[in-house]
Amino acid sequence: MLIALHHVQLAMPAGAEAQAIAFYTDVLGMTQVQKPQALAGRGGVWFEAGSIRLHLGVETPFTAARKAHPAFQVKNLDAVTEQLKSAGLETKTDQDLPSIRRIYIHDPFGNRIELLELMSGG
């Protein structure tokens, strides 16, 4: 029935596209992609990195996703953590799961994002 995850959508406040672009492109290294013309008037912004697609949609009133979150796999969690800290982000290390190391960060709007590294056997 299900064959793939097409995209993840997070909410953002109205008029905060510049903040979203700065965070998701400059900090996380994603690429902004154009929304289809039929959806462009709704606000928000879309991003991609490899096969990852992330859509930020305007929600009014806005409420950040503090528990629900996307989890993005990285190659070197230690290097990524240092890069994020150098960019002024607070990182929270979570208890490692079998074969997985992970941290949490928040985007400029308070949405929770997990970054994880699979260890051998994961």
Stockholm file with secondary structure:
# STOCKHOLM 1.0

chainA/1-122         MLIALHHVQLAMPAGAEAQAIAFYTDVLGMTQVQKPQALAGRGGVWFEAGSIRLHLGVETPFTAARKAHPAFQVKNLDAVTEQLKSAGLETKTDQDLPSIRRIYIHDPFGNRIELLELMSGG
#=GR chainA/1-122 SS CCCCCCCEEEEECTTCHHHHHIIIIIITCCEEECCCHHHHTTCCEEEEETTEEEEEEECSSCCCCSSSCCEEECSCHHHHHHHHHHTTCCCEECCCBTTEEEEEEECTTCCEEEEEEECTTC
#=GC SS_cons         CCCCCCCEEEEECTTCHHHHHIIIIIITCCEEECCCHHHHTTCCEEEEETTEEEEEEECSSCCCCSSSCCEEECSCHHHHHHHHHHTTCCCEECCCBTTEEEEEEECTTCCEEEEEEECTTC
//
